[in-house]
Structure formats: C-alpha cells, structure tokens
Amino acid sequence: MTIMKSAIIETGGKQYRVSPNQSISIEKLPQNKAGDTVVFDKVLLLDDGKELKIGTPYVEGAEVKAVILQEGR
C-alpha cells in the first residue's frame, strides 16, 4: 500500500484533487450516508512524493478511501 500525498479522482462526471485529511464536497453518492466509507477506484493521477503515476485513463490498482462526513443539498 502506497500512502499518497495527492491524487486526482473522478466521480459524478467531475474530477477532484484530493489529499489526506482533506474535506471536499461532491455529488451525492447513492445508498451512502454519513459515517460510511467510500472507495473511489477511478484514480487519474497518484503522487506519493517520490513517484508520479498518471493513468491511461486510470491508474491500475489505485484507490482512494474516504469517509462521508455529512449529507447536504
């Protein structure tokens, strides 16, 4: 397992740059609620500080895990 410094993920037809412990707002994820862990497997770019991996279109085997903090409108 590689710990990343930053990544670019794709969800809901949009791309987001994410880093550890960062909060972002994204489109609603069906059948998920606050407290659920979500795995994003559409990773376009992965930077661990030593190596930059760019997907074609996605980085093979890469995933980003996140916890839903709250639901909004």
N, C-alpha and C positions, 0 to 999 in steps of 0.2 A: 504494500500500500504506500502510495506517494502522498505526502502532505503538500497541498498546493498553496501557493501564495496568492494566485488569482486564476480565474477561469472565465470563459465566456460560454454560457449555456443558452439553449434555445427552448422556449416554452410558450405556448399560446401564440405561435407565429411571430414572436419577438425574441430579440437577443438581449441578454443581460450580462454585464461584467460583475462577477461576484468574488468576494474574498472571505476568508474565515471570520466568523463573528460579525458579519455584516447583515443588516436588515434591509430588505428590498420589498417593494410592492409589485405583485404580479397579478395576472388574470386569475380568476377563481379556478381552483382545481376541483373538478367534480369528485364527490364522495370522499372528500377530506375535510377535517375540521381542526380547530385549534388544538395543538398538542401532538398532532400526527407527524410522523417523519415521512418525508417525501424524497424519492431518489430521482434525480434528473440524469438521464443517460445520453441526452443529446448535447454532448460537450464539444464545442467547436474549437476551443483553444485551452491549453492547460500549461501553466507556468509554475514550476516548483522552485524557482530561484536559481536553478542550475541549468535546467533544460526547458526549452520552449517546444511544446508539441502542438502542431496545427493539424486539424483533422481534414479528411477529404470525403465527405464533408464533416464527419465526426471523428473524434479521437477514439480509436478502437479500445474497448475495455475500460474507458474512463467513465466515472460517475461522480456526481456531486450530491451530497446528502444535506437536507435542510429540515428544520422543524417549523411548522406553521405556528406563528405566534398569535395571530388573530384573523378573524374574517371581517371583511368590510364590504361596502357597496361601491 
